[in-house]
């Protein structure tokens, strides 16, 4: 009976994985399950010489407070008012290479100098970009009147490189008088930081009071990032965080259909664009009134942002609003320090409550071992130690089942023509031998959420990118180039299967061998760090099962398959 239930659980697990995977791919806009075809960004979506956001990018706002409503076109400078000719300004710090556009002071390109590209580790990773292949930019401007926006020409002043011994790099973009207001954007980049302080200063040069509103937004195409695996999928898209509803992911497809649901207002929080390992986010200071928005801008182009009021600016008066733009890797400790809840862009899903302490422990182990591969091995060892007695009960139950298996097999053969009597006799044997058929399943089921949470920790942690383990494994976030780890994982899984009692039913016996093989195929395309974790878990499980069986007087036997 235990073998039947175990086989049944394997089947449920296997089919559940396939179905969940298939639905996840569809949920993320893929047409095929295993090899989805990416939707290429087109030149129409990203004109080479223009900013990608267009009419309809922002909600309308009144002159006093944010309000949802029809879209409006942000104001542009009138002819002849442009301070300078349009220029692409490239600046560099010790961790970032950025490119700004003097049209609106838009940030339209970012390289991470300490992170290699997924497809070519010798090249820096690019997140923000404006090209035929990718549209992903950060914009700000004013609404509530014909004021300066992300389409307004601006004059640039400032240095273009962080010099040796210099801690900050300050860039300034200043518009001409537009609608009686002048907008000055000041970006402050700090050594070693991916957080950029952005000060928006409004100067009323006219003769009448004005009540502009500041918008900040991230505009991105709806395509998946380059190089993403077809065998597992992570979330790509906008997110909104508020105190009321916490972290809220927004699917591009929901924006497309007008079904996006998220908290629209609040005094705290941020908006973000999220993808595997990296994110961008706009953060206002605490207790800043804001309206959150997410909408379709153009074909395959979406925006997420916030609007906040300057309130009334009198003639000759100057007012300023601060914001922080984060463009960087999802390093949990760094994100926690920047803003409450920002670390949630590193998405662990519904198992966050388990995943966060697991990451904390993994990080501490890395601090001691200075190798993420050995930290994974050590963490799995500690988890197996923590669950030692639960596993011991499971393996002891399996050992008892294995000991009485010959008696069960003989009885099944003897009563094969009388199923009802066979079932009664089987239950009698279990009672007499004091064996619980479910005793081997429950302790293992209890541990499954913990190991799924660890799976998400390893899959989500940017620290695994380009992190070596030993020898040929030089990147724990990439598949094993020689497939050595997947082969070892497959062999260890088959060894585990061979050590379990053989199911009396021939079809069940075949399934017990086919399911691990099918499951193992996926691991040939999984990151090496995930495969390492699974191998370590398998080896420790085999060792514990071997020891417990020997102690109980049930010598380990290899039950090889019989495919006839």
N, C-alpha and C positions, 0 to 999 in steps of 0.2 A: 504493500500500500504506500509506503514511504517513497518507493521508487516511482510509482505511478504519479504521485503528487509532485515529486521533484521534476519528472519529465513534463508534467502539465505546466509547472511553473516556468520551465525553460521555454516551452512553446509560447506561453503567454508573453514572456519577456521578449523573446525574439520577434514575434509579430508586433508587439507593442512598439518596439524600437523602430521597426520598418514603417508602421503606420504613423507614429509620431514624427519621424523623420520626413515622411512624405508630406504630411500636413504642414510641418514647419517650413519646408521648401515652398509649398504653395502659398502659405501665409506671407512669405517674404517675396512673393512675386515671381517665383520660378515656375516654368511650365513643365520641366522634366524633373525627375527625382534625383538621378545620379549625376547627370551632366547638363545642368541648366545653361542655356545660352544667354550671355550678358547682353543687355540693351545698350548699345553704344550711344554715347552723347553725340549729337550732330552739330554741325557748324551753325545750323539755324538756332539751336538752343544756346550756343555760346559764340556770339560774333567775335571775331578776332580783335576788333578795335572798339568794343563797347562793353560797358558793365552789364552783367547778365540780368539783374533785376529790372523789372519793367512795370508798366502801369498795373495796378492791382496788387502790388507787393505789400501794401500796408492797409490796415483798417482806417476808416475815416476817424478823425478826432475833432472834438469841439475846441473852442478857444480856451476853455477852462479846465476840463478834465477829460481823460480818455473815455471813449465810447465806441462800442462796436457799431459797424454800419457798412454802407457801400464803400468800395475802394476809391482812393483818390491817387492822382499822380503826384509824387513829391515834386516840389518846385525846382526849377532849374534857373541858372543865372541867365539874365537877358543878354541878347547879343551885344558885344562890345564891352561886357563887364568882366570878362575873364581876366584874372590877375596875371596869368602866365600861360604859355603853351602847355599842352598836356604832356606829362612826363611819367615814366615808371621809375620809382625811387627804390633802389635796392640797399638794404641795410643788413648788418651782420653783428651778432653778439657771439659769445662763446658756445651757445647751444642752438641758436636760430639764425637762419638766413631768410629774410622777409622781403617782399616786394609790395610797395604801395603804389596806388594810382593817384595822381594829383587831381583827377576828376573825383571829387567827393572825399578824398583822403581814404579811399577804400583799401583794405588789406586783401590782396588777391593772390598771394603765393606764400607758402611757408615750407622751408626745409628744416628737418631735425638733424643737426650735424652729428649727434651721438647715437643715432638709430639708422641702421641700414635698411634699404628697401627690401621688401619681402622677396622679390624676384631676383634682385641683384644686390647683395649685401655691401658691395663696394660703393654703391651710390647712396647718398643720403635719402631718407624717407621724405616724401612730399605729401603733405596733408591738404592744405588749401592750394587751389590752382584755378587758373582760368585758361583753358585750352580747348581744343576740339575733343579731347578725350575726357575731360573733367571740368565741371563748373562747381566751385566751392569757395565762397568769399565771405568776408565780414564787412558789414556796412553800417553806417549811422547817418543821421540827418535830422532835420526839423520838419514838423508838420504843424497844421493849424493856421496856415497862411502860405503865401508865395515865398517861402523862406529857403535857405540853403539846404540841399539834400545830398544824397550820395551821387547825384548827377551834376553837382555844381563844381565848376573849375575852382581850384584852390592853389595858393602859393605855398611852396615847401621851403622851410628853413630848418637847419640842424645838421649834425654830423651823420655820417653813413656807416660808421664802424665803431664798435666798442674797443677803445684803446687799452693797452696794457696798463694796469693799475687803476683803470676807470671802472666804477661800479654801476653807473647808469648812462643810458643813451637816450637823449630827448629829441623827439621829432615834432615839428609843428606844421599844421596845414591850416591856412587862413583863407576864408572866402572874402569876396568883395561884399559891398552892401547889397543884400537881396531882400526886397520887401521891407526895408527899413532896419534890418538886422544883419549883423556880421557874425559868422560862426568861426570860432577858432578851436581846432582839435589838437590836443597835445598828447602824444603817445610817449610813455616812459617805459623803456625796456631795462631790466635789471640783470646783472651778471648771474648766470646759472639758473635763471627763472624762465618759465614758460607762461607766466602771468604778466600781462601788459596793462599798466594803468592808463586809462583814457579819460582825459579831462575835456569836457565840452563847455566852452565859454561863449556866452551870447552877449553881444554888445549892441544896445539899441542906439543906432545912429540917426533915427528918424525923429519926427516931431510928435508921434503918437505912441501911447503905450501898446504893448503887444503881449500876447500870452501863447508863446510857442510850446510845442511838446517835443521831447527828444525821443526818437526811436533808435533802437539798436537791433540788428538782425543778422542772422546767418542764412545764406542762400546756397542751396546745394541741389545738384541733380539727384534723381532717384535711383541711380545705378549702384550696384554692389561694388565694394572696393576691388581693385585689381588683385589677382592672386589668391582670392578667397577659395578655400577648399570646397569642392562639390560634395564632400562626404560629411561635413558638419556645417551648420549655419549659425552665425551670431547676428545680433540685432544691428541694423544700420538705419538711422533715421533721427528725427527730432525727439527731444525730451524736454519736459517742463517739471520743475520742482517747486512746490509750495509747502508751507507749514501745514496747510489743511489736508492735502492729499499726497504729500511726499512725492516720490519719484514716479512720473507718468510718461511712459513711452508712447510715441505717436507714429503710427504706420503711414508711410507715404500713400498707400492705397486708401486709407481712411480720409486723409486730406483730399485726395482726388475725388472721393465720393461725397465729401462734405459731412463725414461722420466722425471726424476727430473729436474726442472728448478729453478735456483737461481743464484744470482750474484756470479761470480767466483773469482773476485779480488776486491781490494779496500784498502784504507789506514786506515779505521775505521771499527768497528763492532765486532761481536762475532759469535760463533757457539754454539748450545745448543741441549740438549735432553729434551723434555718437556712431562709432563704428568699432570694429575689432581692434583693441589695443590703444586707440587714440580717440581724442574728442576735442571739440571746441565749445566754448561756453561764454555767454555774457552774464555778468553778475553785477547787480546794483548794490549799494550799501544797504545794511539792514534798515528796516522801517522806511523804505522808499516806496511810495505808492506807485503801482505799475499795473498795466494791462498786458497780459500775455496773448500772443497771437501765433497762429500757424496756418498757412494758406498756400495754395498753388499760385505760382508766379507766371509760369509759362509752360509750354510743353516739356514734361519731364523735369520741371524746375520748381523747387519748393522753398519756403522761407519759414523760419521760426524766430520770434523776437519779442521785445518788450517796448512799451511806450510809457513815458513818465512826464509829468508837466513841469515846466519851469515856473509856472504861475506868472503873474504879471511882471513884465520888465518895463520900467518907466523910461522915457526919453533920457539918454545920457547914462542910463544905468547899465551895469554889467552883472550877470549872474552866471554861475557855473554848476555843473552836475558831473559827478565822478562815476566812472564805471570801470569794471575790470574785464578784460578780454583774455580768456585762457585758450591757448592753442598748444596742445602738447600730448604726451603719453599719459595713460591712465595709471600713474603711480599712486597707489592708495594713500600713503602717508602725506604726499605732497598735496593731493586733492583735498584731504581732510583739513589741512591747514589753510586752504584758500577760502572755503565757504562751507557752511553747514550743508550736508547732504551731497556735496559735489562728488564725493567718492563713489556715489551710487551709479555714476556713468559707467563704472566698471561693473557690469551687470551680472550678478549671480542668480537672478531670477527669484523664485519663491523660496530658495534655500539660503538666502542671504544670512539668516540668523545662525546657520551652521557654517557657512562659507567664510564669513569674516574672522571668527576665531581660528579657523584652520589656516587662513592666510597669515594671520598674526604669528601663529606657531611656526609656519614655514619660513617666514621672514626671520624669526629669531634663530632658527636652525641654520639658515644661510649666513647670518651674522657670525655664527660659530664655525661653520664648515667652509665658508667662502666658495661654495660650489652649489649651484641650484640643483644639479643632478643628484648629488649626495644628500642634499637637503630633502629632496623628494623621497629618497630611499629611507632616510631617518624618520621622516614624518609617517610614512606607511608603517614602519616598524613600531613606532609609538602608538599608533592607532590599533594595530594588532595586539599590542600589549594591553591597551585599555580594554579591548574586547576579548581578552584571553579566555575568561571564564564562560562568556556566552558561546564562543566558538568551541570551547571544550565540551559544553553540554551538547552542542550540535553534532560534533564528531563522535562523542560517546554514543549518542542515539544512532548515528550511522553505523558505528561498529557493532552495536547490538543487532541492528537489522542485517548486517552482513553475516553475523554469526548464525542467525536463524534462517538465512536465505536458502541453504540446501533443503531444510525442512519445508519451507514454503514452495520451493520448486517441485519437490516430490509430491506434495499435496495437490498442487495445481495439475500436475500430470495425471494423478490418480482420479481427480474429480473434474477433469476438463469437460465432461459431458453433462455436468450438473452445476451450472454457475451459482445457483442460489446456495446449495450446500457448500460450494467452494468458498463463498463469501463468509458464511457462518463459521466454517472451520478456520479460515484465516483470522477472524476476530478472536476465536478461542485461543489460537496460538499466541496472538499478541497479548492477551490477558494473562496467560500462563507464564509467558516469558517476561512479563512486565515491560513491554516495549510500546512506546508512544509513536505511532506512524508520523505524526507531525513534529516530533521532537527535534528533528534535524533541520526543519524549515524555519520555525519562528525565530530562533536566535540570529539566523543569517538575515532574515527579512528586516529585523530591527536595525541592522547596521547599514542597510542599503542607502537611506538618505544621507548618511555621513559620507559614504564613498562617492555618491553622486555629487554632493557638495564639493568634495575634493576634486572631482573631475572638472567642475566649473571653475574652481580656483586656478587649476593648472591651465585650462583653456583660455582664461581671461587675463592672466597676468602677463603684462608687457615685459616683465623682467626675464621671461623665458626667451624673448627674441634675441637671437645671436648669442645665447648663453651656452657655453660648452659644458660637456660632462666629462667624458674620457675619449681618447683616441679619435675614432671616426665621427663621433657625435659632437659637432661644433655648434649646433643650433637646436636647442630643445623645443623650439616652436615649429620646427620644420620636420617633415617625415624623415625617417632613417634613410640616408641615400643608398645604402646597400641592403636594406630590408632585414638586417640581422636581428634587431629587436623584435619586429613583428613575427619572425620565424620562431624565435625563442618563446615569445608570448603564446604562439599557437601550440608549440610543443608542450609548454607547461600546462596549458588548458586541457590538452588531450591527456596528459599524465594525470591530472586531477580527475578527469572523467573515468580513466582506467582504474583508479583507486576506489571509486564508488561501487557499491553492489550492482551487479548487472540486473536490469529489469527482466522479469520473467517473460514478458511479452516481447516477441521478436521485433515488432514495429516500434515499440517504445525504445528498445535497445538501439535500433538504428538512429532514431531521433536524438538519443542521448549523445551520439557521435556527430551527427550532421549539424546540430545547432551550434556547438562550439566552433566548428569549422567555418560555418557561415558568418558567425559573429566575428571570428578572427580576421576574415578577409578585410573588414572595415579598417582594422588597425594597421594595415599596410599603408594607409593614406592618412593616418592620424599623426599629430605631432609626437616627436620622440619622447618628450616629457610625459605625455599621457600613457604611452606604451610602457615606459619605464615604471611608472606607478603601478600599472596593472601586472607587469611581470613580478615586481616585488611582492605585491599582494598574493599572487598565485604561489610563489615559492614559499612564502611564510605559511600560507594555508596548508600546502602539501606537507611541510615539515611538521606542523602541529598535528595534522591528521595522522601522519605516520607514527609519531610518538604516542598519541593516545590509543591508536589501534594496537600497538605493540604492548602497551601497559595493560590493556584489557584482554590480552591473550588472543587477539584476532590478528594474526600476521598479515601484513599488507600483501594483497594480491592484485595482479594486473588483469583486469577483466577486458580482454581484447574483443573488438567487434567481430560479429559473424554475419557477413553480408551474403546470404545465400538465397 
